[in-house]
Amino acid sequence: MPKFETIKDGDTLYDITKDRWHGWTYWIVRVITVHPESRSALVSWNMNAPKEMGEHSLAKLQRKPRAKK
């Protein structure tokens, strides 16, 4: 879980989830711009249209995908 201060424009983060049928899956989240004054960032989740994501939502993302166990 990255700290907000370490997230930079152009970073790639991962939204990792686990479901009961498929195991671990992840989605790519690309950081387009970071807005330190509002503690948010403009991100593109899974190559969709960019949207604002707050500090709390960004804290749930990971720096690299987790290996399957």
N, C-alpha and C positions, 0 to 999 in steps of 0.2 A: 504494500500500500504506500504509494508515494506521498510525501508531504507536498502541500500546495506550492511551497517556495521552490521546490526542485523541478516542477513541471515547466517546460519551455515550449515555445512555438515549434511545431514540427515533430514533437515526440509521438511515439506510438505506444499506446497503453492497451491493456486487454481486459475485457469484461468476462470473467470466468464464472461459469455456473455448473452445477451438477444436477442432473435429473435422474430419476430412478430407472429409466430405460436405457439411456445412451451413455451414462457415465459423465465424464468431464467434457464440456464444450467451451469454446471461447469465441468472442467476437472482437474484431479489431476496432479500436477507437483512436482516431487520428486527431491530435490537438492542432488546431489551425492558428488560433491566437489566444493568448492568456491576458486576462484583465485583472491585474493585481489590486486595483482600487476597489473593485466590486467583488473580489475573491471568486471569480468565475472564469470560464474559458469557453470559447467557441470550438465545438468538436464535431467530427463526422463519425458517427457510430455505424460500423459495418458498411461504409461507403454510401450512406444515405445523405440527405441534405443536412448541412450543418445546423446545430442548435446549441443554445447556451446550456452549460452544465455548471452547477454550483460546486462549492468546495466540498460539501458533504458527499455529493454523488461522485466526485472525482476521487475521493479518498477510498471508495470501494473498489477501484480499479487496480490492476496489477501491472508491474513493469514488464514481466515476461510470462508467457504461458506456462502453466504447471504441467509437468509430465504425468501421463496416466499411470495409475498404480494398479 
